[in-house]
Each structure stands twice: as C-alpha cells, then as structure tokens.
C-alpha cells in the first residue's frame, strides 16, 4: 500500500485543501477506513458463496481441483485489502511513521497481485481451452460454450490489469507532495478490481452477459460514499476523481464497445495463443 514519503529537498508538501485544514472533521480521516472496510465486505459477499460452490464442485468431481494460481491470487488480494485497511487506519490515527514503514510491503504486494492475476487468467483460459478440445463428452461441450464467455472476461481482466497499476502509480507518485490525491487515488485504484466480486453477486440486477455496463455502474456506486462526503463536506470535486473518472470512463466505453464482438473474440484468442 502507499506510504507518505520524505519531503523532496527544497520543496514543501502540497497541503490537502479538502481534509488537512483546521476545519477538518474526524470523518475526513476515517472515511478512508470506512472505504477499506466497505471494499472488504463487497469482496467477501461476492467471493465466499462462489468459493464454497467451487469447493463443493471439486469435492463431488464436477470440476477439476482449483489451480494453484487461484489460491495465490486469493491470498494476495486478501493481503492487499487488509493492508489497505491497516494503512488507512494508521493514517487516521496519526501514526505516520508506522504507515510509512508498513507501506513498503505494498511496493511488493501490488505488482505481485498484478502478476498473479495475469497468471491466473492464462491458467483458467488454457485449462478451459484444453478441456474444450480434448475433455470427456459433456464437459467438452460445456467448456466449448464457456470459451466465448472467457473471451469477454479477459477484456475485463485486461482493464483491471492496466488500470489498477496505473492508479496505484499515480497515488504513489503523489504521496510526498499531495496527500489528498494520494489517499483518494489508492482507494480509487482498489475500486477498479471490484467487478471481480460484484459480477459474482448473481442476485444483483445486471446487464451481463449482454454488456458489462452494470458492473461499471456498480463500481461508481461503490466509491460513492467517499465521493459524496467530499462533495458535501468541501463543495468541490477533488481532482483525483477527475483524473480517475476520465480514464475509467474511457476504458469502460472501450470495453462495452468491444464486448462480445467477433473481432474481440479473435483478438482474445490471439492474446492467449490458442
């Protein structure tokens, strides 16, 4: 997770005009802790039922054992969310030295999470492709029908794989001179990973499998507590939202335009080398 770095020589830190002033309210600090807890709840609600279903399917022989990259990715994602909670809590309590020290873990954890996501996407796709070509009857047809779905999922995975490290980098880059941008961007970076959990909540109204539009809107809903608080409390839209929103909307439009098109299916299979 992010750290608050040493000041650059000869340059004073840029003040956080929204929450670092004498009028700051306790919620200005604890809203980020709330967001970390909120994201953890979303992930648990999305993944626990899905994980239990997969485990039961493995137990009954309805699916092969879960691949190692899936376990590694789950551990890394859980660790990242707990680190986000720890970092926001430490900052809220004013324990900046501890926040800075613990932040070094995030410098390793964030890229490891991206790498694990790439390995998992490739593993799942190639596993399904192999079964679609040479699996036992019944399973072969089921996996063949799933390949187009995995093509579309790959589109969302690529979006996360590009946007998550980009926003993490922007947040880290701002940590010395713009605390307001730093802390908001770390929350917003984490938000782009939430569709992986949200899409597993089959009780939510959705546009899937026709388009991923609903998932994009749910991400906006997920960040709304922080955004609304900023807007009401400070009567301004922090520039973190403008930067994040511009990139996220552009990526979402591209994903919705490419979704389930023949050109994308062909491109996805070329990317996966099948």
BELSULKA-V71833 format. One record per backbone hydrogen bond with DSSP energy under -1.0 kcal/mol. CO is the residue of the C=O (numbers start at 1). NH is the residue of the N-H. Records with the same first field share a line. If there is no record, write none. Layout:
BEGIN
CO->NH / NH
END
This chain:
BEGIN
8->11
15->17
16->20
21->24
25->28
26->29 / 30
27->31
30->34
31->35
32->36
33->37
34->38
35->39
36->40
37->41
38->42
39->43
40->44
41->45
42->46
43->47
44->48
47->51
48->52
49->53
50->54
51->55
52->56
53->57
54->58
55->59
56->60
57->62 / 63
67->70 / 71
68->72
69->73
70->74
71->75
72->76
73->77
74->78
75->79
76->80
77->81
78->82
79->83
80->84
81->85
82->86
83->87
84->88
85->89
86->90
87->91
88->92
89->93
90->95
91->94
94->96
95->99
96->100
97->101
98->102
99->103
101->104
102->105
105->108 / 109
106->110
108->112
109->113
110->114
111->115
112->116
113->117
114->118
115->119
116->120
117->121
118->122
119->123
120->124
121->125
122->126
123->127
124->128
125->129
126->130
127->131
128->132
129->133
130->134
131->135
136->140
138->142
139->143
140->144
141->145
143->147
146->150
147->151
148->152
149->153
150->154
151->155
152->156
153->157
154->158
155->159
156->160
157->161
158->162
159->163
160->164
162->166
163->167
164->168
165->169
166->170
167->171
168->172
169->173
170->174
172->175
174->178
177->14
178->182
179->183
180->184
181->185
182->186
183->187
184->188
185->189
186->190
187->191
190->193
191->194
193->196
194->197 / 198
195->199
197->200
198->201
200->202
201->204
207->210 / 211
212->216
213->217
214->218
215->219
216->220
217->221
218->222
219->223
223->227
224->228
225->229
226->230
227->231
228->232
229->233
230->234
231->235
238->241
239->243
240->244
241->245
242->246
243->247
244->248
245->249
246->250
247->251
248->252
249->253
250->254
251->255
252->256
253->257
254->258
255->259
258->261
261->265
262->266
263->267
264->268
265->269
266->270
267->271
268->272
269->274
END
